[in-house]
């Protein structure tokens, strides 16, 4: 069965410093990987995805993520954090099988706190 | 462009009462989903629909029912609410493509069962 783990409940970083939010996954086939962000009292918003190709994918708001097949990881990164990046971040995985059903399995979420 | 709209946004129920959450999307998406979000547990899929007139169970379907009579609407019902159903409920929708997986979410409905 597919699963995704976010080992950190919270990540604290100073504004201007680089940030990393960790995600590891488990699927039996090729993974489709996603990051979503949730701001307070809002729904989740799509940030970026990895389907195939370049292991480094770029997304919204300056975020990027690196797919590492050998480590089964898909860590979210940003070179310079902003206070406005403070939010709840979810990693999600979908098994890359054929068919149109887009069932995603979400991690528990990591709260990012960026301090001025 | 409204996207995905959920009503109501807040509701307080007593144990045993029933209620329906309404989700409406204006993006002509085929797929719609209901998730619940609980602290430390992320999002868990309750039910989903791959098209008008079809529904299927997700990870945590017990105690909930759904209907998709119109393509743009996906209703989540609680027939007899229990305190364990206190949660934030999110509706989402997506295109039919198997390659994107991008979901569009509503802003959530906070339900408290006393």
Interface residues (C-beta under 8 A of the other chain):
Chain A: X9 X32 X34 X36 X41 X42 X43 X44 X45 X46 X49 X51 X90 X92 X94 X97 X98 X99 X100 X101 X102 X103 X104 X106 X107 X108 X109
Chain B: X4 X30 X31 X35 X40 X41 X42 X43 X44 X45 X48 X50 X58 X90 X92 X94 X96 X97 X98 X99 X100 X101 X102 X103 X104 X105 X106 X107 X108
